[in-house]
Amino acid sequence: MEPRIFERARRLLCALQDEIQRTLIAARRRSGRRFAEVAAVTAEDTIFHVDKISEAAILGWLEEFWPRSWTVELVMEGLEPGTTFPRGTPVAATRWKLVLDPIDGTRCLMHDKRSAWALAGLAPQRGSRTSLRDIVVAAMTELPVSKAGWADQLSAVRGGPLRGLRRDLRDGTTARWTPRPSAAADCEQGFASVVKFFPEAKAAAAVVEEELWRGLGLFGRDGGARVFDDQYPSTGGQLYELIAGHDRLVVDLRPLLLPRAGLATALCCHPYDICTGLLLEAAGGVVARPTGGALDARLDLTSPVAWVGYANRALARRVAPVLRGLAAGLG
């Protein structure tokens, strides 16, 4: 496909997420207390009232603005499998597959604690074989807390530069900005985390984390406190922290740890959570499997995804061998 097609797609994804952002900010001003009400419980996740608000915004925007010749299958929680645009298009006749997480970090947003993120990845349609590595355009947009004055947006076409915008929420004006991941080749005196959001498997994750720092020569060194942990319960938010230069390393081993504890993988990262991984790659970082190799997974709603994000390639070369050994022991 021609580059201009991908660039148009990038702009469309950004515009869709702008609509999600506007809708949620306006809804919070009207009835913020309803954000935390449970609307449904599915096999993938708990759906809150705030999620239903974003779903309506997305469907309305697609009806009005998505090019009708760009037939697309939607992969998104809360929608019936096989939902397409234009409505009624057979999945087999679609050109694109669009994976969406309208609000990644719902709990952060509904408690007005930390920004959530709208995530989107677009891939040429390959049916059930369509995977994360097929995504050619991605975008993520900040869904800010009520006291925020600005909100960020990141987007890229695979193989192209990362594009950053910062929106002034008072008047809607935007300015370009260029995020820069950390250039540090180690984790010392930086933020680096192994995911352990929930009580389930937290102890097992902490054991792996300690072994990782021990293997890298940082555990207990000089009295300790050589690495700092930050549990941001949003995969998109974690990617943003890596891209923006705040964090150096994020390791998500939940699909390897939860089954060992006899727990279901519904609490894991899924493809729609990590669909914007190419943005970290566009910034110069690395997204990979903890066990080694490029990250990939089918674009569906249920596949559990273990992943690791490195701020730069030098750090990946330093950490990956130690992490691979630990992750292999969990298989």
Summary of the structure (lengths in Angstrom):
residues: 331
radius of gyration: 19.3
end to end distance: 39.2
largest distance: 63.7
contacts: 1122
relative contact order: 0.13
helix: 37%
strand: 24%
